[in-house]
Each structure stands twice: as C-alpha cells, then as structure tokens.
Amino acid sequence: MARLFPSLPRVQVIGTDDAPVIDPRDAPFLEAAELLTPVDSRGFRKIHKRRLREGSNREYFYMSYKGSKAITEELLLETIPENRVSQAALEYMGYDAETAAIIWRRWLYWMEKSQTCQGSLIDIDEDDSIQFIECAAWHIHFFLETTELNHEGKDDDGIWNDCFDICGIGQKLRDESMLLCDFQKHGGAEACLEWLKKKIFGRYQDLGRIQEESRGRVLEREKNRRTIEQEANGFFSLNGNEYHWWCEDDVLRVGQLWRRMFLGLGTIF
C-alpha cells in the first residue's frame, strides 16, 4: 500500500508523539518552583524560558527565575501545549485557532479510519501510517499543489499575506515573516508555502526538544537519588514534588506498627 503523501519525506523526528511535552514526573517540581503554570482550558501552559530545551539556561542566563513587576510574564515565559499531538500543538506550530480545529478534526478522522483498517483484513505496512506532523504539513502541501492565486499588481508581501490568509496562519508566524529580507520572499506563493512548511516542522521539532530536556531532568533527579541511597542507609519516597527520606530505623518502626495493626494488637496511632 502506497503512502498517502509520498512527497512528504520521512525525517528523524525528535521526541515522542504519544507523550506530554513536559514529563508528568518533572511537572510538579517546575510548578513548585513557579517555573511552570497549570494547563489552561485550551490545552496550553507556560514554562520559564530557561527551562525550555537544552542550552536555554545559557541562552537566557540574564533572565531571573522570578521577575519583578517591571518584567512582564511574556518576557519570562513561553507558551507551549500540554500534549505534542493536540489542537493546541497545531496552534503552537503556527496555525490560527480556527484552522487548527479543522486540521485536528481531520487528524482524528484519519486515526479512526486507520484503526478501522487495522481491525480488518487490509494489510497496512508500518511505514504507511500517517504521522501527526504529516497531517499538519499536508494542509500547506495541499495549497502548494492546488491553489492558483491572482498575483497581479501585488508585491511579495501582498502575495505572502494572501498565502497566510488561505492557509489559516496565526499572527506569530506572520510577525516572523516580517523579519525576512526582501530577497528571501522572492519566488511568490511557492516560496512562502515552502517557508511555512519548514517553520511548522521546526516548531514541531522544538516540542520534541522540550520533551527531551524535561525527561533529562527526571533522569538527573533519579540519578542523584540513587547516589544518595547507595551512600546512606535509607531510601527516598516521592510524593508529588516532595522527596521524603526513610532511614533504616524508620522502615523498621513503620513495619512493626503495620504488623501490630494487621494482627489486631493495636493501631498505628
């Protein structure tokens, strides 16, 4: 069975699609340090820029972890989606809310059809499955192949704005395009649509980098925990973002109390 979109090359994707952007084991620590906000009703949360991805701590070294009233939240925090595969992720990648909702419904439909085929006698190769980023990029690819715009009397900026309107591009990518040099916009609609695909894929990869950095923090905490446990007589238990240290005497005492309770010799109080 041929792939649905053979013109979209398979590339090495950073991170994992079926996982939150911030590791659930990492989130409580960031929230306790006021470096991560809870998820809002639209599926977004904000994280301090020094905790985004590898190298962010050096890149934003001049930013304090807690800003004064003179420093706006927008300068310190980056808005990210809770999940990498979500409608919020499509908005993060560059689409406006309305277009993201359309693409998200399309993705859910394709996934439903894919599961139907897998449950039937139809053979589907693993390489034929559709990736989320392909669904997002296909929206741009479709207009690149099928749309004929009337460019008469329009300069490059006008042509690019038409492409943004047709493809449903959000304000953030529109603002980024304003920073491009004039020669980068030569090539009309095709140049614009190719630029959009690269930006959308780049932001998708950024979510993967944030995932990897979050998982790295989890692994570093676990490494430090094991080191301490090996050098001392006890172990840590984790409750949310709080580690509790249990020494051997604590473990023995709790074991005796539970034994008394189960034998009916008393309570643990």
Wavefront OBJ file of the C-alpha trace (Angstrom):
o trace
v 0.000 0.000 0.000
v 1.482 3.342 -1.050
v 1.895 6.139 1.421
v -0.819 8.767 1.348
v 1.590 11.679 0.902
v 4.721 10.331 -0.819
v 6.051 13.859 -1.490
v 6.499 14.481 2.243
v 9.864 12.901 3.177
v 10.205 10.863 6.333
v 12.738 12.533 8.612
v 14.119 11.818 12.047
v 11.555 13.176 14.473
v 12.829 14.448 17.816
v 10.881 13.355 20.868
v 7.734 11.244 21.198
v 4.282 11.933 19.803
v 2.239 9.930 22.306
v 3.504 11.774 25.387
v 3.035 15.134 27.116
v 5.506 17.884 26.289
v 6.510 18.183 29.968
v 7.131 14.846 31.659
v 4.499 14.257 34.398
v 7.365 13.363 36.772
v 9.013 16.722 36.048
v 5.961 18.986 36.134
v 5.383 19.002 39.946
v 8.931 20.241 40.573
v 8.659 23.033 37.998
v 5.245 24.067 39.305
v 6.515 24.148 42.894
v 9.364 26.423 41.775
v 6.856 28.615 39.883
v 8.607 27.827 36.599
v 5.569 26.100 35.056
v 1.902 27.043 35.098
v -1.056 24.631 35.241
v -2.741 23.654 31.973
v -5.456 26.098 30.912
v -8.836 25.275 29.356
v -7.390 25.389 25.821
v -4.621 22.888 26.489
v -1.767 25.390 26.936
v 0.637 26.041 29.779
v 3.587 28.385 30.273
v 7.152 27.452 31.144
v 10.108 29.634 32.070
v 12.371 30.147 29.061
v 15.421 28.920 30.989
v 13.731 25.513 31.284
v 12.689 25.106 27.646
v 15.308 22.953 25.923
v 18.989 22.080 26.019
v 21.012 25.290 26.034
v 18.107 27.505 27.128
v 19.642 28.100 30.551
v 22.730 29.573 28.859
v 20.739 31.402 26.183
v 18.515 33.150 28.721
v 21.057 33.382 31.558
v 20.233 37.062 32.025
v 16.624 36.276 32.993
v 15.799 35.903 36.656
v 13.642 32.958 37.644
v 11.135 35.268 39.283
v 10.554 38.532 37.506
v 9.819 41.838 39.162
v 6.696 43.806 38.342
v 8.703 45.678 35.720
v 9.366 42.404 33.857
v 6.322 41.100 32.047
v 5.318 37.448 32.072
v 5.614 37.389 28.286
v 9.365 38.028 28.507
v 9.994 35.258 31.038
v 7.580 32.527 29.970
v 6.976 30.589 26.770
v 3.502 29.250 25.963
v 3.546 25.575 24.995
v 0.868 22.893 24.501
v 0.306 20.251 27.156
v 0.464 17.422 24.604
v 2.533 17.166 21.453
v -0.365 15.691 19.485
v -3.223 18.097 20.110
v -5.146 21.014 18.696
v -3.074 23.281 20.926
v 0.100 21.881 19.326
v -1.207 22.838 15.874
v -1.681 26.404 17.104
v 1.819 26.358 18.577
v 3.176 25.191 15.231
v 1.717 28.239 13.511
v -1.951 27.855 12.609
v -4.718 30.098 13.882
v -7.322 28.611 16.231
v -9.962 28.024 13.555
v -7.587 26.266 11.155
v -6.038 24.223 13.972
v -9.517 22.945 14.852
v -10.094 21.881 11.222
v -6.765 20.047 10.992
v -7.350 18.413 14.379
v -10.723 17.036 13.240
v -9.047 15.735 10.087
v -6.383 14.032 12.179
v -8.975 12.353 14.425
v -10.858 11.157 11.331
v -7.707 9.678 9.809
v -6.832 7.943 13.076
v -10.322 6.461 13.279
v -10.048 5.186 9.707
v -6.583 3.805 10.392
v -7.827 1.825 13.387
v -10.721 0.511 11.304
v -8.307 -0.749 8.652
v -6.041 -2.332 11.262
v -9.011 -4.220 12.648
v -9.930 -5.548 9.204
v -8.199 -7.873 6.763
v -6.475 -4.958 4.984
v -2.693 -5.132 5.253
v -1.067 -1.846 6.299
v 2.691 -1.552 6.495
v 4.128 0.297 9.479
v 5.768 2.793 7.104
v 2.347 3.609 5.628
v 0.970 5.003 8.886
v 0.382 8.743 8.999
v 2.432 10.844 11.385
v 0.935 13.858 13.118
v 3.453 16.222 11.539
v 2.469 14.902 8.102
v -1.137 15.766 8.806
v -0.075 19.282 9.819
v 2.225 19.761 6.815
v -0.301 18.318 4.376
v -2.530 21.353 4.908
v 0.262 23.538 3.488
v 1.220 20.963 0.849
v -2.364 20.858 -0.432
v -2.412 24.598 -1.163
v 1.061 24.457 -2.662
v -0.170 21.917 -5.215
v -3.718 23.076 -5.935
v -4.163 26.802 -5.338
v -3.721 29.377 -8.073
v -3.556 32.886 -6.635
v -4.017 36.087 -8.560
v -0.737 37.943 -8.016
v -1.426 40.735 -10.468
v -0.384 44.113 -9.081
v 0.859 42.651 -5.776
v 4.334 42.769 -4.316
v 5.952 39.907 -2.408
v 4.443 40.998 0.908
v 0.977 41.022 -0.629
v 1.443 37.546 -2.090
v 2.689 36.173 1.226
v -0.233 37.710 3.096
v -2.636 36.039 0.659
v -0.957 32.696 1.352
v -1.204 33.261 5.100
v -4.910 34.044 4.818
v -5.696 30.995 2.678
v -3.674 28.590 4.847
v -5.007 29.984 8.132
v -1.683 31.073 9.593
v -1.599 32.636 13.049
v -0.168 36.005 13.962
v 3.113 34.723 15.392
v 4.366 33.270 12.101
v 3.086 36.329 10.254
v 5.179 38.503 12.545
v 8.235 36.297 11.973
v 7.869 36.687 8.219
v 8.162 40.462 8.620
v 11.777 39.944 9.737
v 12.746 38.261 6.461
v 14.870 40.111 3.942
v 13.238 41.053 0.650
v 15.276 38.531 -1.338
v 14.021 35.730 0.932
v 10.475 36.434 -0.209
v 11.268 36.182 -3.913
v 9.551 33.214 -5.523
v 5.991 34.206 -4.752
v 3.491 31.809 -3.238
v 5.662 28.729 -3.656
v 8.496 30.309 -1.654
v 6.013 31.325 1.052
v 4.450 27.892 1.344
v 7.832 26.174 1.474
v 8.910 28.600 4.214
v 5.720 27.815 6.135
v 6.303 24.067 5.975
v 9.839 24.484 7.300
v 8.701 26.743 10.150
v 5.853 24.426 11.131
v 8.149 21.398 11.150
v 10.784 23.357 13.078
v 8.316 24.276 15.826
v 7.137 20.665 15.947
v 10.743 19.577 16.483
v 11.105 22.237 19.195
v 8.368 20.467 21.161
v 10.450 17.301 20.925
v 13.489 19.135 22.269
v 11.436 20.420 25.211
v 10.303 16.835 25.829
v 13.865 15.546 25.855
v 15.059 18.271 28.224
v 12.172 17.541 30.605
v 12.938 13.828 30.573
v 16.605 14.643 31.145
v 15.715 16.495 34.348
v 13.760 13.452 35.542
v 16.697 11.137 34.856
v 19.104 13.516 36.613
v 16.935 13.560 39.749
v 16.732 9.767 39.710
v 20.497 9.517 39.304
v 21.081 11.832 42.272
v 18.525 9.930 44.344
v 20.202 6.579 43.684
v 23.617 8.042 44.505
v 22.416 9.260 47.905
v 20.642 5.974 48.659
v 23.797 3.996 47.874
v 25.886 6.131 50.215
v 23.423 6.210 53.123
v 21.257 3.716 54.995
v 17.822 4.507 53.656
v 15.796 5.457 50.627
v 13.598 8.228 49.210
v 9.862 8.106 48.597
v 8.311 10.655 46.249
v 5.011 12.419 46.849
v 4.281 14.982 44.140
v 7.306 17.256 44.168
v 8.465 16.286 47.667
v 11.049 13.637 48.488
v 10.808 12.005 51.917
v 13.897 10.296 53.330
v 13.437 6.984 55.107
v 16.332 5.663 57.157
v 16.559 2.032 58.250
v 15.155 2.814 61.711
v 12.093 4.498 60.142
v 11.431 1.480 57.937
v 11.739 -0.921 60.878
v 9.391 1.173 63.050
v 6.721 1.503 60.332
v 6.933 -2.232 59.626
v 6.360 -3.040 63.294
v 3.378 -0.662 63.513
v 1.715 -2.134 60.422
v 2.315 -5.652 61.748
v 0.645 -4.756 65.062
v -2.332 -3.260 63.236
v -2.892 -6.293 60.993
v -2.525 -8.681 63.944
v -5.118 -6.705 65.895
v -2.630 -5.726 68.579
v -3.344 -2.031 68.290
v -3.442 0.815 65.813
v -0.768 2.904 64.209
v -1.930 5.972 66.079
l 1 2 3 4 5 6 7 8 9 10 11 12 13 14 15 16 17 18 19 20 21 22 23 24 25 26 27 28 29 30 31 32 33 34 35 36 37 38 39 40 41 42 43 44 45 46 47 48 49 50 51 52 53 54 55 56 57 58 59 60 61 62 63 64 65 66 67 68 69 70 71 72 73 74 75 76 77 78 79 80 81 82 83 84 85 86 87 88 89 90 91 92 93 94 95 96 97 98 99 100 101 102 103 104 105 106 107 108 109 110 111 112 113 114 115 116 117 118 119 120 121 122 123 124 125 126 127 128 129 130 131 132 133 134 135 136 137 138 139 140 141 142 143 144 145 146 147 148 149 150 151 152 153 154 155 156 157 158 159 160 161 162 163 164 165 166 167 168 169 170 171 172 173 174 175 176 177 178 179 180 181 182 183 184 185 186 187 188 189 190 191 192 193 194 195 196 197 198 199 200 201 202 203 204 205 206 207 208 209 210 211 212 213 214 215 216 217 218 219 220 221 222 223 224 225 226 227 228 229 230 231 232 233 234 235 236 237 238 239 240 241 242 243 244 245 246 247 248 249 250 251 252 253 254 255 256 257 258 259 260 261 262 263 264 265 266 267 268 269
